Amino acid sequence: MGGGFVKSWVAAVGLCLAAAASAWAQGAAPAKPDLKSDLKPEMMANCPGLVATRSPLFLPAAYRVAALNADQVRISFAGHSTFLIESPQLVRIATDYNDYVKPAVLPDIATMNHAHSTHYTDHPDPGIKYVLRGWADHEKPARIDMTYKDVRVRNVPTNIRTWGGETERHGNSIFVFEIANLCIAHLGHLHHTLTQQQLDEIGRIDVVMVPVDGNMTLDLAGMIDVLHALKAPLMIPMHYFNAYSLDRFLQRVRNEWEVETAVVPSVVISKTSLPTKPKVLVLPGL
């Protein structure tokens, strides 16, 4: 990230460093579960299998701002549905790129959905190398599968509801980013549970960004069903409008999964640092 972006975290990170280090030192990695037993072959083929053998689980990005190792990805939450994802070769991706919520740096790749204007823009910055729209005209599905340096981006189309309550076929895309032996999925403005065909297209997922408002997107019960179907070891909430809507989701899932709230809006992950049990990680917005 840029120097100005990092400086804004210095005070907070300094205060939290000792406590965070103590917490990590006390945590022992639980036994590795058998996550492969109930997955279809198609879901195991598309993305690499899970390897989770050591702790700490997460490394705050403020500790590694200059560079990433070849097996690491940095994820920063800009707010709403926009994340900045950075690869080891410093390819930068902005999800649901729009005119209102933007990352601190210009991305190389921008993905967009068009349920409403906080998920896309008609005027993306001309400096962005690849602008990927997750919908197509005349109810045709967008089909995206591109590679840039050490990043592969592909999509799985889903339907959305219009403001009038009708169904717009293929109006949303779940974008999947394959980076550093990780598969990261952004569900976009998901309005329905996933078919087995869609799950097979998505494949094995390590990290998923999930909308949790429970109203404008899929209701909470349905979204939790989607998370169970995806079986991602790391889930990052997004698309919530206030603390109440976030807490409502967290209270629903605490009995099933561990919940952690980060002190900074970024996290550095690798295949070997993924949690051995499914975990929800809340990143504060930038």
Beta strands, then each sheet from edge to edge (+ up, - down):
strand 1: 59-60
strand 2: 72-79
strand 3: 82-86
strand 4: 92-94
strand 5: 109-112
strand 6: 130-133
strand 7: 145-148
strand 8: 151-161
strand 9: 167-179
strand 10: 182-186
strand 11: 207-211
strand 12: 234-238
strand 13: 258-261
strand 14: 266-270
strand 15: 279-282
sheet 1: 1+ 14- 2+ 3- 4+ 5+ 6+
sheet 2: 7+ 8- 9+ 10- 11- 12- 15- 13-
end
